[in-house]
Amino acid sequence: MIKNKYTKELVIPKTQKLNETTNSRKEVRKIQSWLCLQERIRPGIGTMTAIDGSFGPATKEAVKNFQKGVNSTQNGVVTPSLFEELSKPLRHAFEGVTKKDTIRSTIVAVAKRHLEQKPFELEIHNETNSGPWVRGYMDGHEGQQWFWCMGFVQTIIDQAFSLHNKNFKKMMPHTYSCDTVGNRGLEKKCLLRNNKVKKNPSLIKPGDILLVRKSNFDWTHTAIIVDVQQDTCTTIEGNTNSGGSRNGDGVYMRIRNFRQSILDVFSIEEWVS
């Protein structure tokens, strides 16, 4: 994969524990981040804690609750192997899919695997769009200004293309910008405009990339299309929420109505046929 910075989110170099003088604030923040994310995955497990880089009594208790949840020794100590267990959802998402018969079916499988792992952003140092999932999708970047919907989409495309020994950068630039991908689609004549989609929904296929259009050359949000109906398409998208925001908090499956909203589609057919 080209987008391989996610591997840094899967490991810590050495054991971290209560008030240890050799603790790393950066590694402790990674631990605390995953403790908070585990609470989202396993509601009620009791692992939500501050993300401040300080391994104090609250972090120790949260670690013990996680250890109880995975039937491990409850000592509140995070070894590299325990951290691997903490961060396992991200590994499952990025490495848990095998190649399917077609690139399109692989894209859909990869998108669904990420969705199953409940990717979610965190607020760290008063900055949203942060945390291990965001850094994984955004090549290590995080923070208020790093809207990550395109980072998510290109991660899915990159992962699927790589399984088929293809380079997604032959299709589009490596970017975090919906506008860049939209304009690339116009340049390559593979962008299906909304009026064309309305007339012939059969042009859309699972694995294509949806772009929410604000004006002719301004796109504000993106998603992976996983199914197509007569008037709607089912998508998996990052950095959204229940209201369909372009700056939400996680990865969700949504139903998008291309007859009621201005939705363009970047067709990948030229690169997968």
Sequence and secondary structure as in RCSB ss.txt:
>XXXX:A:sequence
MIKNKYTKELVIPKTQKLNETTNSRKEVRKIQSWLCLQERIRPGIGTMTAIDGSFGPATKEAVKNFQKGVNSTQN
GVVTPSLFEELSKPLRHAFEGVTKKDTIRSTIVAVAKRHLEQKPFELEIHNETNSGPWVRGYMDGHEGQQWFWCM
GFVQTIIDQAFSLHNKNFKKMMPHTYSCDTVGNRGLEKKCLLRNNKVKKNPSLIKPGDILLVRKSNFDWTHTAII
VDVQQDTCTTIEGNTNSGGSRNGDGVYMRIRNFRQSILDVFSIEEWVS
>XXXX:A:secstr
    GGGGGG  SS B TT TT  HHHHHHHHHHHHHHHHHSTTS      SS   HHHHHHHHHHHHHTT   S
  B HHHHHHHTHHHHHHHH     SSHHHHHHHHHHHHHHT  B EEETTEEEESHHHHHHTTT  STT   HH
HHHHHHHHHHHHHTT  GGGTS S S HHHHHHHHHHTT EE HHHHHH GGG  TT EEEEEEETTEEEEEEEE
EEE SSEEEEEEEEE TT  SS SEEEEEEEETTTS EEEE  HHHH 
